[in-house]
Amino acid sequence: MSGRRTAVSSGAWVVERAFAHLYWFRRLRIRWEIRDDIHDAFLTVGCALICWRRLRALASDAVGQCRVRQRSPW
């Protein structure tokens, strides 16, 4: 490969990062559940927790930026 990113490889890091985040959930790392619906439920909870943490971090950054703007230059 010549080092250029293609349309497939440019979006692959998003999927790989999602799998890396899900790897931190022990119940998803090793599949203990036999039933598919229970495993699917844990996968959904893991994705929801990842999104919630990301939104919480973005919200705290936004609040921090608002506080910086509100400071008086005096």
N, CA, C and O atoms as a MOPAC input file, in Angstrom:
PM7 MOZYME 1SCF
protein

 N      0.84500 1    -1.17100 1     0.00000 1
 C      0.00000 1     0.00000 1     0.00000 1
 C      0.88900 1     1.23300 1     0.00000 1
 O      1.95000 1     1.21700 1     0.62500 1
 N      0.49500 1     2.28500 1    -0.67300 1
 C      1.33500 1     3.46000 1    -0.84700 1
 C      1.27000 1     4.43400 1     0.31700 1
 O      1.87700 1     5.50200 1     0.24900 1
 N      0.55800 1     4.10200 1     1.37400 1
 C      0.48900 1     4.98700 1     2.52500 1
 C     -0.71000 1     5.92000 1     2.49700 1
 O     -0.96100 1     6.63400 1     3.46800 1
 N     -1.44400 1     5.92200 1     1.40900 1
 C     -2.62700 1     6.76800 1     1.33100 1
 C     -3.81000 1     6.05400 1     1.96900 1
 O     -3.93200 1     4.83100 1     1.89100 1
 N     -4.66100 1     6.82200 1     2.58800 1
 C     -5.85700 1     6.24300 1     3.20100 1
 C     -6.96100 1     6.10800 1     2.16800 1
 O     -7.18900 1     7.00400 1     1.35500 1
 N     -7.62500 1     4.99800 1     2.21500 1
 C     -8.77700 1     4.80700 1     1.35400 1
 C    -10.03500 1     5.07900 1     2.16400 1
 O     -9.96200 1     5.32600 1     3.36800 1
 N    -11.17500 1     5.03400 1     1.51400 1
 C    -12.43800 1     5.29400 1     2.20500 1
 C    -12.70100 1     4.24800 1     3.28100 1
 O    -13.28200 1     4.55900 1     4.32100 1
 N    -12.28100 1     3.02400 1     3.04200 1
 C    -12.50200 1     1.96400 1     4.02200 1
 C    -11.55300 1     2.11800 1     5.20300 1
 O    -11.97600 1     2.00800 1     6.35400 1
 N    -10.30100 1     2.36800 1     4.93600 1
 C     -9.32700 1     2.43400 1     6.02100 1
 C     -9.46400 1     3.71300 1     6.84400 1
 O     -9.07700 1     3.72700 1     8.01200 1
 N    -10.00700 1     4.79100 1     6.26300 1
 C    -10.12300 1     6.03200 1     7.01900 1
 C    -11.19400 1     5.93000 1     8.09500 1
 O    -11.10700 1     6.63100 1     9.10300 1
 N    -12.19000 1     5.09000 1     7.91300 1
 C    -13.22100 1     4.91600 1     8.92800 1
 C    -13.01200 1     3.71300 1     9.80700 1
 O    -13.76600 1     3.50000 1    10.75700 1
 N    -11.99600 1     2.91500 1     9.50800 1
 C    -11.76000 1     1.69000 1    10.27700 1
 C    -11.32100 1     1.99700 1    11.69700 1
 O    -11.61300 1     1.21400 1    12.60000 1
 N    -10.63100 1     3.10600 1    11.92800 1
 C    -10.16300 1     3.42400 1    13.26400 1
 C    -11.32800 1     3.68800 1    14.21000 1
 O    -11.19800 1     3.47400 1    15.41500 1
 N    -12.45600 1     4.14600 1    13.69300 1
 C    -13.63800 1     4.38300 1    14.52700 1
 C    -14.14500 1     3.06000 1    15.08200 1
 O    -14.47900 1     2.96200 1    16.26200 1
 N    -14.20100 1     2.05900 1    14.23900 1
 C    -14.66700 1     0.74100 1    14.66300 1
 C    -13.66200 1     0.11700 1    15.62100 1
 O    -14.04600 1    -0.46500 1    16.63500 1
 N    -12.37900 1     0.23600 1    15.30300 1
 C    -11.35300 1    -0.32800 1    16.17200 1
 C    -11.36000 1     0.34600 1    17.54300 1
 O    -11.14500 1    -0.32000 1    18.55600 1
 N    -11.60300 1     1.65600 1    17.58900 1
 C    -11.67000 1     2.35500 1    18.86000 1
 C    -12.88600 1     1.90300 1    19.66100 1
 O    -12.80800 1     1.76700 1    20.88200 1
 N    -14.00200 1     1.66900 1    18.98700 1
 C    -15.20200 1     1.18200 1    19.68200 1
 C    -14.94900 1    -0.19300 1    20.29300 1
 O    -15.35400 1    -0.45400 1    21.42600 1
 N    -14.28400 1    -1.06500 1    19.55400 1
 C    -13.95300 1    -2.38300 1    20.10100 1
 C    -12.98700 1    -2.26200 1    21.27200 1
 O    -13.08500 1    -3.02100 1    22.23600 1
 N    -12.05800 1    -1.31700 1    21.19900 1
 C    -11.12500 1    -1.11900 1    22.30900 1
 C    -11.84900 1    -0.64500 1    23.55900 1
 O    -11.52700 1    -1.07000 1    24.66800 1
 N    -12.83400 1     0.24100 1    23.37800 1
 C    -13.62300 1     0.68700 1    24.52300 1
 C    -14.43600 1    -0.46100 1    25.11000 1
 O    -14.52400 1    -0.60600 1    26.32900 1
 N    -15.02300 1    -1.26700 1    24.25200 1
 C    -15.82800 1    -2.39200 1    24.74300 1
 C    -14.97000 1    -3.46200 1    25.40700 1
 O    -15.46900 1    -4.23000 1    26.22900 1
 N    -13.68800 1    -3.52000 1    25.06100 1
 C    -12.79400 1    -4.51500 1    25.64500 1
 C    -12.63200 1    -4.31200 1    27.14500 1
 O    -12.34500 1    -5.26500 1    27.86900 1
 N    -12.81300 1    -3.07500 1    27.62500 1
 C    -12.64900 1    -2.78500 1    29.04300 1
 C    -13.77800 1    -3.35700 1    29.88700 1
 O    -13.64900 1    -3.43000 1    31.10900 1
 N    -14.88100 1    -3.76500 1    29.27000 1
 C    -15.97300 1    -4.39400 1    30.00800 1
 C    -15.71500 1    -5.89400 1    30.06100 1
 O    -15.74800 1    -6.57900 1    29.03900 1
 N    -15.46200 1    -6.38600 1    31.24900 1
 C    -15.02300 1    -7.76800 1    31.42500 1
 C    -16.05500 1    -8.77300 1    30.92600 1
 O    -15.70000 1    -9.80900 1    30.36300 1
 N    -17.33600 1    -8.46200 1    31.13500 1
 C    -18.36600 1    -9.39900 1    30.71000 1
 C    -18.46300 1    -9.49400 1    29.20200 1
 O    -18.99300 1   -10.47400 1    28.67900 1
 N    -17.97300 1    -8.51600 1    28.50800 1
 C    -17.98200 1    -8.56100 1    27.04800 1
 C    -16.67500 1    -9.11500 1    26.48900 1
 O    -16.64100 1    -9.62100 1    25.36700 1
 N    -15.60600 1    -9.01800 1    27.26600 1
 C    -14.31100 1    -9.51900 1    26.80500 1
 C    -14.34200 1   -11.02900 1    26.64100 1
 O    -13.88500 1   -11.56600 1    25.63200 1
 N    -14.88600 1   -11.70700 1    27.64400 1
 C    -15.04200 1   -13.15600 1    27.58800 1
 C    -16.53000 1   -13.44100 1    27.65000 1
 O    -17.20900 1   -13.01300 1    28.58300 1
 N    -17.02200 1   -14.13700 1    26.69300 1
 C    -18.46200 1   -14.36900 1    26.62500 1
 C    -18.84600 1   -15.48300 1    27.58600 1
 O    -18.62000 1   -16.66500 1    27.32400 1
 N    -19.44000 1   -15.06900 1    28.71800 1
 C    -19.86900 1   -16.02500 1    29.72300 1
 C    -21.30700 1   -16.46500 1    29.49400 1
 O    -21.67100 1   -17.58600 1    29.84700 1
 N    -22.11900 1   -15.61200 1    28.91600 1
 C    -23.53400 1   -15.91500 1    28.74600 1
 C    -23.75000 1   -16.85800 1    27.57100 1
 O    -23.14700 1   -16.70300 1    26.50900 1
 N    -24.59800 1   -17.81000 1    27.77900 1
 C    -24.92700 1   -18.75300 1    26.71700 1
 C    -26.01800 1   -18.18100 1    25.82200 1
 O    -26.00300 1   -18.35700 1    24.60400 1
 N    -26.96700 1   -17.49100 1    26.45500 1
 C    -28.09300 1   -16.93100 1    25.69800 1
 C    -27.67400 1   -15.66100 1    24.96600 1
 O    -26.98900 1   -14.80300 1    25.52100 1
 N    -28.09700 1   -15.56000 1    23.71800 1
 C    -27.74100 1   -14.40100 1    22.89300 1
 C    -28.39000 1   -13.11900 1    23.38500 1
 O    -27.78300 1   -12.05200 1    23.29400 1
 N    -29.61100 1   -13.19700 1    23.90500 1
 C    -30.30100 1   -11.98000 1    24.32300 1
 C    -29.62600 1   -11.33800 1    25.53300 1
 O    -29.61200 1   -10.11300 1    25.65300 1
 N    -29.06800 1   -12.14700 1    26.42800 1
 C    -28.36700 1   -11.59600 1    27.58500 1
 C    -27.05700 1   -10.94000 1    27.14200 1
 O    -26.70800 1    -9.86000 1    27.62000 1
 N    -26.34100 1   -11.58800 1    26.23700 1
 C    -25.10100 1   -10.99800 1    25.73100 1
 C    -25.40700 1    -9.69900 1    24.98600 1
 O    -24.66200 1    -8.72800 1    25.11900 1
 N    -26.46300 1    -9.66700 1    24.22300 1
 C    -26.86900 1    -8.46700 1    23.50000 1
 C    -27.23200 1    -7.34600 1    24.47900 1
 O    -26.94100 1    -6.17800 1    24.21900 1
 N    -27.85900 1    -7.69400 1    25.58900 1
 C    -28.21000 1    -6.69400 1    26.59300 1
 C    -26.94900 1    -6.09700 1    27.21900 1
 O    -26.87900 1    -4.88400 1    27.41500 1
 N    -25.95400 1    -6.92600 1    27.53600 1
 C    -24.70500 1    -6.40300 1    28.08800 1
 C    -23.95700 1    -5.55400 1    27.06600 1
 O    -23.31600 1    -4.56900 1    27.43300 1
 N    -24.03000 1    -5.92200 1    25.80200 1
 C    -23.41700 1    -5.12300 1    24.75000 1
 C    -24.08800 1    -3.75700 1    24.65000 1
 O    -23.41000 1    -2.74400 1    24.47800 1
 N    -25.40100 1    -3.72200 1    24.75600 1
 C    -26.14500 1    -2.46200 1    24.71900 1
 C    -25.80200 1    -1.58800 1    25.91800 1
 O    -25.61500 1    -0.38000 1    25.77400 1
 N    -25.71900 1    -2.18900 1    27.09600 1
 C    -25.35500 1    -1.43800 1    28.29700 1
 C    -23.93100 1    -0.89200 1    28.17200 1
 O    -23.67200 1     0.24800 1    28.55800 1
 N    -23.02000 1    -1.68200 1    27.64300 1
 C    -21.64700 1    -1.22100 1    27.44800 1
 C    -21.57700 1    -0.04200 1    26.49100 1
 O    -20.86200 1     0.92400 1    26.75800 1
 N    -22.30200 1    -0.10100 1    25.38200 1
 C    -22.31400 1     1.00800 1    24.42800 1
 C    -22.94000 1     2.25500 1    25.04700 1
 O    -22.47000 1     3.37000 1    24.81900 1
 N    -23.99700 1     2.06500 1    25.82700 1
 C    -24.64000 1     3.20400 1    26.48500 1
 C    -23.69700 1     3.86100 1    27.49200 1
 O    -23.65300 1     5.08700 1    27.59300 1
 N    -22.94900 1     3.05700 1    28.23200 1
 C    -21.99500 1     3.61300 1    29.19600 1
 C    -20.87000 1     4.37600 1    28.49900 1
 O    -20.43600 1     5.42300 1    28.97900 1
 N    -20.40500 1     3.85700 1    27.38200 1
 C    -19.36700 1     4.54500 1    26.62700 1
 C    -19.87700 1     5.89500 1    26.13600 1
 O    -19.17600 1     6.90100 1    26.24800 1
 N    -21.08800 1     5.92400 1    25.59600 1
 C    -21.67100 1     7.18400 1    25.11400 1
 C    -21.89700 1     8.15600 1    26.26900 1
 O    -21.63300 1     9.35100 1    26.13400 1
 N    -22.38200 1     7.65400 1    27.40000 1
 C    -22.64400 1     8.51600 1    28.55200 1
 C    -21.35300 1     9.13600 1    29.07400 1
 O    -21.32300 1    10.32200 1    29.40300 1
 N    -20.29500 1     8.34700 1    29.15200 1
 C    -19.00800 1     8.87700 1    29.61300 1
 C    -18.47400 1     9.93000 1    28.65500 1
 O    -17.93200 1    10.95200 1    29.07500 1
 N    -18.63200 1     9.67000 1    27.36600 1
 C    -18.16400 1    10.63200 1    26.36000 1
 C    -18.94500 1    11.94200 1    26.45600 1
 O    -18.35800 1    13.02200 1    26.40500 1
 N    -20.26500 1    11.84700 1    26.59600 1
 C    -21.07500 1    13.05800 1    26.71000 1
 C    -20.77900 1    13.80800 1    27.99800 1
 O    -20.76800 1    15.03900 1    28.00800 1
 N    -20.54000 1    13.08500 1    29.08300 1
 C    -20.21300 1    13.73000 1    30.34800 1
 C    -18.88600 1    14.48200 1    30.24200 1
 O    -18.75100 1    15.58400 1    30.77300 1
 N    -17.91100 1    13.89000 1    29.56000 1
 C    -16.62700 1    14.56000 1    29.38100 1
 C    -16.77100 1    15.79900 1    28.49700 1
 O    -16.15900 1    16.83100 1    28.77400 1
 N    -17.57300 1    15.70400 1    27.44000 1
 C    -17.79300 1    16.86000 1    26.56900 1
 C    -18.53100 1    17.96500 1    27.30200 1
 O    -18.23400 1    19.14400 1    27.10800 1
 N    -19.49200 1    17.59700 1    28.14400 1
 C    -20.25300 1    18.59800 1    28.89400 1
 C    -19.36800 1    19.30500 1    29.90700 1
 O    -19.47900 1    20.51800 1    30.08800 1
 N    -18.49000 1    18.56100 1    30.57100 1
 C    -17.60900 1    19.20400 1    31.54700 1
 C    -16.60700 1    20.12400 1    30.85200 1
 O    -16.23200 1    21.15700 1    31.40700 1
 N    -16.16800 1    19.76200 1    29.64400 1
 C    -15.28800 1    20.64400 1    28.88100 1
 C    -16.01400 1    21.91400 1    28.47200 1
 O    -15.43900 1    23.00100 1    28.51800 1
 N    -17.27900 1    21.78500 1    28.07100 1
 C    -18.06500 1    22.94400 1    27.65800 1
 C    -18.30600 1    23.88000 1    28.83900 1
 O    -18.24900 1    25.10000 1    28.68400 1
 N    -18.57400 1    23.32100 1    30.01800 1
 C    -18.77400 1    24.14900 1    31.21000 1
 C    -17.48400 1    24.87000 1    31.56200 1
 O    -17.51200 1    26.04400 1    31.93100 1
 N    -16.36700 1    24.18900 1    31.45300 1
 C    -15.08000 1    24.81400 1    31.73600 1
 C    -14.77700 1    25.95800 1    30.79200 1
 O    -14.21500 1    26.96900 1    31.21400 1
 N    -15.13100 1    25.82500 1    29.53500 1
 C    -14.89900 1    26.88100 1    28.57000 1
 C    -15.81700 1    28.06600 1    28.83000 1
 O    -15.41100 1    29.21400 1    28.64600 1
 N    -17.05500 1    27.80300 1    29.25700 1
 C    -17.97600 1    28.89600 1    29.57400 1
 C    -17.47500 1    29.68400 1    30.77100 1
 O    -17.60300 1    30.90800 1    30.80000 1
 N    -16.91100 1    29.01100 1    31.75400 1
 C    -16.39100 1    29.70700 1    32.93100 1
 C    -15.19600 1    30.57200 1    32.56600 1
 O    -15.01200 1    31.64600 1    33.13800 1
 N    -14.38900 1    30.12100 1    31.63000 1
 C    -13.23900 1    30.90900 1    31.20900 1
 C    -13.69800 1    32.17000 1    30.50700 1
 O    -13.11200 1    33.23300 1    30.71000 1
 N    -14.73100 1    32.07900 1    29.68500 1
 C    -15.23900 1    33.23700 1    28.95100 1
 C    -15.89600 1    34.24300 1    29.88200 1
 O    -15.87400 1    35.43800 1    29.58600 1
 N    -16.47400 1    33.81700 1    30.98200 1
 C    -17.18900 1    34.71500 1    31.87100 1
 C    -16.25900 1    35.51200 1    32.77900 1
 O    -16.71600 1    36.45800 1    33.42200 1
 N    -15.01500 1    35.18200 1    32.85700 1
 C    -14.07500 1    35.89500 1    33.71800 1
 C    -13.87700 1    37.32600 1    33.22800 1
 O    -13.80800 1    37.59700 1    32.02900 1
 N    -13.79200 1    38.18400 1    34.15300 1
 C    -13.57500 1    39.59600 1    33.84100 1
 C    -12.08300 1    39.83700 1    33.55600 1
 O    -11.23700 1    39.24000 1    34.22100 1
 N    -11.75200 1    40.67300 1    32.61200 1
 C    -10.33600 1    40.94900 1    32.33500 1
 C     -9.69500 1    41.83500 1    33.38000 1
 O     -8.48900 1    42.07200 1    33.30600 1
 N    -10.43000 1    42.32900 1    34.33900 1
 C     -9.89700 1    43.25600 1    35.36500 1
 C     -9.25800 1    42.49800 1    36.44900 1
 O     -8.75100 1    43.09100 1    37.40200 1

